[in-house]
């Protein structure tokens, strides 16, 4: 992701993602269940609402994503730095550049995944573990021919790889497509736009052949990913992006509209941890989550907000997420 440009302790790839998550979940499920309200009362982000199976559970959970963070406690685990219950971890199931042999990095914290899985299984707290796939646009497709059908096929091939990496271990029902323009981030991608805005001479070359891609062709990649998930898994498709990034890729016409797709946004992010989230806004500020593709934070498909650490901001710790537990699919 674009905000992860510098290496941090705890960076590791997920070649053992399925096995590590399966072990974490089996350990947690075999343990004795703790009282749900123990986790709920510790959460300082409660804003009303309820979650099935948990008494007095908060509507919103606090979570992290990407690189490892110091999650404290012995169960239930606490959200790092800001306190409250640790409500979930989102890790990278795969990176298109790594898949294509371009050396793209992988970001996964086995420790955070185990802690999040344990909180869900033992204490019915949070969402457990979710995953995302670092998406490639049509411009780095080895078979690119400028057509929508090939773009759809490219999206389907990425979905197949994402599912193979993830298996059935993730507890969260949404598999996220990470759609962004990361800029110069050679440790993650040789293409500064991930192939959404330009066509490259080859997936790994970093050399542009054509400087324009029709938004309909870009959209074909997303549609292909979505259709493959629907046909081959129980995961629901979601998109991680931001309004400005989404517009720069898909424009404002029909190709940009994604009604019904779940969303995780990083718009309205901040480097300060002074004001914590309350719902979709930071307390005592005008900073709020902004979604994309024709959707808004009042929609049932608005699920997550990376409120600090997104978009290249630095807070000194890592990425913090606000997760709407009441809207979990």
ABEGO torsion letter per residue (X at the ends): XAABABBBBGBBBAAAAAAAAAAAAAAAAABBBBBAAAAAAABAABAEEBBBGBBGBBABBBBBBEBBBBBBEAOBBBBBGAEEBBAEBBBBAEBAAAAAGAGBBBBBBAAAAAAAAAAAAAAGBEAEBBBBBBBBBAAABAABAGBAAAAAAAAAAAAAAAAAAAEAABABABBBBBBBBAEBBAAABABAAGGAABBBABAAAGBBABABBBAAAAAAAAAAAAAAAAAABABBBBBBBBAAAAAAAAEABAAABBBGBBBBBABGBBABAABBBBEABBBGBABBBBBBGGBBAABAABABBBABGBGGBBAGAEBBBBBBAAABX
